[in-house]
Amino acid sequence: MSWQKHDYDRIPGTYVFDGKTAHSAYGLNKLLFSFNHASNREAFEKDRAAYADKYGVTQAQKAALIADDFLGLLRLGANIYYLAKMAVPRGFSVQDAGAAFQDISTEEFKAKLQEKGAGLIERLEKEGGYWNG
Amino acid sequence: MARIVGGVTTSHIPAIGNAMWDKKEQTPYWKRFFDGYEPVKAWLAEKDPDIAIVVYNDHGLNFFLDKVPTFALGCADHYHNADEGWGLNTLRSFEGDAEFSWHLAESLIGQEFDLTTCQEMLVDHGFVVPMALMWRHLPEWPVKGIPLAVNTVQHPLPSAKRCLALGHALRKAIESYPEDKKVVIFGTGGMSHQLQGERAGIIDVDYDMRCMESVIHRPDWLANQTTSEIIEKAGTEGVEIIMWLVMRGALQDKVNLVHKHYHVPISNTGAGVLVLEDPA
């Protein structure tokens, strides 16, 4: 068995969801996909371990599911859009998840995002042609 | 004959959906972002399109990883939104135009774009957020919606170049429809953002601006980039920008810029809006 290498493999802190991951984490993502239904989200909350066993996930994936370990789940093959189906309804925003990935507080993570908008209006004026009210 | 009235680019992130639902448009965080859509809404009202083709990616509502079509076209009379597990409110359903869709399918497959046809297709935030951005102020959706889904979730993705070429073919498909229909195309998603991993939170304003200029004036610049190159700059989710090229490919080589709007940050993303028209 030989998995193809890709240019994106060398981008740090980045988990590109490709065939290799999709194949190895199929059960985990199928579990996360089931959260499109509220009844499944509730069943998971009632007994996470039993729910995980139904989908045949690995022991490591099961432990990460029980512990809300988002970075762990990502490393174990969760697709970010599917992971959101677990995180968002339970009160974790994408900023909370981003902060968890970087091991900083959500406020720090949000502040870093906000900094990206510094000097925006001046920048757009210099560039020219942008709407500004 | 059907004709294209123009193309629009827009973000489609769920945070925008929630802001609209919670009526936060005029709060300080959101005001500048939403106000920049007013000229788009006025342009749409003036052009009065019959059909909106929405180029978007499904995020795991209609398609699971058991079957991932590279390009998928809605060919139904109706499309429904549903719970996608993200806490978004479910929006009212959309009317489609099956005859028009099947014409597109015949033409595109005839031009060797072997896409997947869908007679049942749930539409997620990628489709509904742009529709709501444009027309939530009206009691009914004023257009028939045609979902055109591009796989940007599970790699390998179609290349940026392929997306541009799909746009070229889409133009031929639209213009060969015998009925008089006015068609607008929405290229959705982007701009730079990465939700996942230790690199989460990247936004590259310089790259976003170069992408905006490229889509207006020189789409080849973006179209010639590899998926890895785009991810490196725009992030794993920012790669959605390739869907703008489907819209752009459906317009002429030279276009008129009607409106250009950029705001950052919106949630984790840079948000770019373009309205483009073919020259008169």
Interface residues (C-beta under 8 A of the other chain):
Chain A: H6 D7 Y8 I11 P12 G13 T14 Y15 V16 F17 D18 G19 A22 Y26 N29 K30 L32 F33 F35 N36 H37 A38 R41 L71 L74 N79 I80 Y81 Y82 L83 A84 K85 M86 V88 P89 V94 Q95 A97 G98 F101 Q102 F109 K112 L113 Q114 K116 G117 L120 R123 L124 E127 G129 Y130 W131 G133
Chain B: P14 A15 R32 D35 G36 P39 H59 G60 L61 F64 L65 A82 D83 E84 G85 W86 G87 V153 Q154 H155 P156 Q194 L195 Q196 G197 E198 R199 A200 G201 I203 V205 M209 T226 T227 S228 E229 I231 E232 G235 T236 E237 L257 H259 K260 H261 Y262 H263 V264 P265 S267 N268 G270
